[in-house]
Amino acid sequence: MNDLKEFSIPFKGLSIGVHNYKWEISHKFFEAIDNSEIDDAKIEVILDLEKQERMMVCNLSITGSIFVKCDRCLDNLELPVNSEENLYIKFGAESEEETEDVLIIAESEYQIDISRLINEFITLSLPLKKVHSSGKKGGSGCNKEIISKLEELSSEKKVDPRWEKLKNLKLEK
């Protein structure tokens, strides 16, 4: 968690107005936060934090690329990340998440750790299926050796003869 110390913003001492922060995120960030899905990253995060009397407005800009494993062939896959997020932080009796873009933190808090939010926004920007895009000739961009081995293994399915007999069983309703 020591690697994430730079993502803690002590807001109690900040003056009212806009404060700018900028971070370069690499694999060390995801190792420290224990996100095993992302292998590496080249991401720039820009935070414009506007402190007001009773709340803070965070405008996050996240751009760059991340490297994950392809769901189909397990080769490295580079995915672009381009996200603009707005978050409103209010002060209340205790910390809670009111809605997806409103966070309430306790009046007694003096700093906020933005690393969890950055990780959440990056993870949510990932597609559900992480596969290589189709090539120029219409074929898959996946590792051809792995795909052919998978096809070979899937065609070698041997069916237990007992299950084969059950297929012919007809049940009347």
C-alpha positions as CSV (number, residue, x, y, z in Angstrom):
1,M,0.0,0.0,0.0
2,N,3.0,2.3,0.3
3,D,3.1,2.7,-3.5
4,L,-0.4,4.3,-3.3
5,K,0.6,7.0,-0.8
6,E,0.8,9.6,-3.6
7,F,-2.9,9.1,-4.3
8,S,-4.0,10.3,-0.9
9,I,-5.1,13.9,-1.1
10,P,-5.2,15.9,2.2
11,F,-8.2,18.1,1.5
12,K,-8.4,19.7,5.0
13,G,-5.5,22.0,4.3
14,L,-6.6,22.9,0.7
15,S,-7.9,26.3,0.0
16,I,-11.3,26.8,-1.7
17,G,-10.8,26.7,-5.5
18,V,-9.5,24.3,-8.1
19,H,-6.5,22.1,-7.5
20,N,-4.9,20.0,-10.3
21,Y,-3.2,16.6,-9.9
22,K,-1.6,14.4,-12.5
23,W,-0.4,10.8,-12.2
24,E,1.3,8.3,-14.5
25,I,0.0,4.8,-13.9
26,S,1.9,1.6,-14.7
27,H,1.9,-2.0,-13.6
28,K,3.1,-1.0,-10.1
29,F,-0.3,0.7,-9.4
30,F,-2.2,-2.5,-10.2
31,E,0.2,-4.7,-8.3
32,A,-0.2,-2.5,-5.2
33,I,-4.0,-2.4,-5.5
34,D,-4.1,-6.2,-6.2
35,N,-5.9,-6.0,-9.5
36,S,-4.8,-9.3,-11.2
37,E,-6.8,-8.7,-14.3
38,I,-4.5,-5.9,-15.6
39,D,-0.9,-6.9,-16.4
40,D,0.5,-3.5,-17.3
41,A,-0.6,0.0,-18.2
42,K,0.5,3.3,-19.6
43,I,-2.2,5.6,-18.3
44,E,-2.3,9.3,-17.5
45,V,-4.8,10.4,-14.9
46,I,-5.6,14.1,-14.6
47,L,-7.7,15.2,-11.6
48,D,-9.2,18.7,-11.3
49,L,-10.5,18.9,-7.8
50,E,-12.7,21.9,-7.0
51,K,-13.0,22.4,-3.3
52,Q,-16.1,24.2,-2.1
53,E,-17.3,25.1,1.3
54,R,-19.4,21.9,1.9
55,M,-18.3,19.6,-0.9
56,M,-15.7,18.8,-3.5
57,V,-16.1,18.3,-7.3
58,C,-13.7,15.8,-8.9
59,N,-13.3,15.8,-12.7
60,L,-11.1,12.8,-13.7
61,S,-9.6,12.3,-17.2
62,I,-8.1,8.9,-17.7
63,T,-6.3,8.2,-21.0
64,G,-3.8,5.7,-22.2
65,S,-3.8,1.9,-22.7
66,I,-3.8,-1.2,-20.6
67,F,-2.4,-4.7,-21.2
68,V,-4.5,-7.7,-20.3
69,K,-4.7,-11.3,-21.4
70,C,-6.9,-12.2,-24.3
71,D,-9.9,-14.2,-23.2
72,R,-9.6,-16.5,-26.2
73,C,-5.8,-17.1,-26.7
74,L,-4.2,-15.7,-23.5
75,D,-1.7,-13.6,-25.5
76,N,-1.1,-10.0,-24.4
77,L,-3.7,-7.6,-25.6
78,E,-3.5,-3.8,-25.6
79,L,-6.8,-2.0,-25.0
80,P,-7.3,1.8,-25.1
81,V,-8.7,3.6,-22.1
82,N,-10.4,6.9,-22.5
83,S,-12.7,8.0,-19.7
84,E,-14.0,11.2,-18.4
85,E,-15.6,10.9,-14.9
86,N,-17.3,13.3,-12.5
87,L,-17.5,12.7,-8.8
88,Y,-19.1,14.8,-6.1
89,I,-17.8,14.4,-2.6
90,K,-20.0,15.7,0.2
91,F,-19.3,15.8,3.9
92,G,-21.6,14.0,6.3
93,A,-21.8,12.2,9.6
94,E,-20.2,9.0,8.3
95,S,-18.7,7.7,5.1
96,E,-21.0,6.1,2.5
97,E,-21.6,5.9,-1.2
98,E,-24.9,7.7,-1.9
99,T,-25.0,7.1,-5.7
100,E,-22.5,6.1,-8.3
101,D,-21.3,9.6,-8.7
102,V,-21.9,11.0,-5.1
103,L,-19.6,10.0,-2.3
104,I,-20.2,11.1,1.3
105,I,-17.2,11.2,3.6
106,A,-17.1,11.7,7.3
107,E,-16.5,15.2,8.7
108,S,-13.7,13.8,10.7
109,E,-11.7,12.7,7.6
110,Y,-8.8,14.9,6.6
111,Q,-7.8,13.1,3.4
112,I,-9.2,11.0,0.6
113,D,-7.5,8.1,-1.1
114,I,-8.3,8.4,-4.8
115,S,-6.5,5.2,-5.9
116,R,-9.6,3.0,-5.3
117,L,-11.7,5.3,-7.5
118,I,-9.1,5.4,-10.3
119,N,-8.9,1.6,-10.3
120,E,-12.7,1.3,-10.3
121,F,-13.1,3.7,-13.3
122,I,-10.3,1.9,-15.2
123,T,-11.8,-1.5,-14.5
124,L,-15.3,-0.4,-15.5
125,S,-14.0,0.9,-18.8
126,L,-12.8,-2.6,-19.8
127,P,-15.0,-4.5,-22.3
128,L,-16.7,-7.6,-21.1
129,K,-15.0,-9.7,-23.7
130,K,-11.3,-9.0,-24.1
131,V,-10.3,-10.5,-27.4
132,H,-8.1,-9.6,-30.3
133,S,-9.9,-7.7,-33.1
134,S,-10.4,-9.3,-36.5
135,G,-7.5,-8.9,-38.9
136,K,-7.6,-7.1,-42.2
137,K,-8.4,-10.3,-44.1
138,G,-11.3,-11.1,-41.7
139,G,-9.5,-13.7,-39.6
140,S,-9.0,-13.5,-35.8
141,G,-6.0,-11.5,-34.5
142,C,-5.5,-14.2,-31.9
143,N,-2.5,-16.5,-31.7
144,K,-3.1,-19.1,-34.5
145,E,-1.1,-21.9,-32.7
146,I,-3.3,-21.6,-29.6
147,I,-6.5,-21.4,-31.5
148,S,-5.6,-24.5,-33.6
149,K,-4.7,-26.4,-30.4
150,L,-8.0,-25.4,-28.8
151,E,-9.9,-26.6,-31.9
152,E,-8.0,-29.8,-31.9
153,L,-8.7,-30.5,-28.3
154,S,-12.4,-29.6,-28.6
155,S,-12.9,-32.0,-31.6
156,E,-11.4,-34.9,-29.6
157,K,-14.4,-35.2,-27.3
158,K,-15.2,-38.8,-26.6
159,V,-18.7,-39.4,-25.4
160,D,-19.3,-42.0,-22.7
161,P,-21.5,-44.7,-24.4
162,R,-23.8,-44.7,-21.4
163,W,-24.7,-41.1,-22.1
164,E,-25.1,-41.8,-25.8
165,K,-27.8,-44.4,-25.0
166,L,-29.7,-41.8,-22.9
167,K,-30.0,-39.5,-26.0
168,N,-32.3,-42.0,-27.6
169,L,-34.6,-42.2,-24.6
170,K,-38.0,-40.7,-25.3
171,L,-40.0,-39.4,-22.5
172,E,-43.8,-38.9,-22.9
173,K,-45.6,-36.1,-21.2
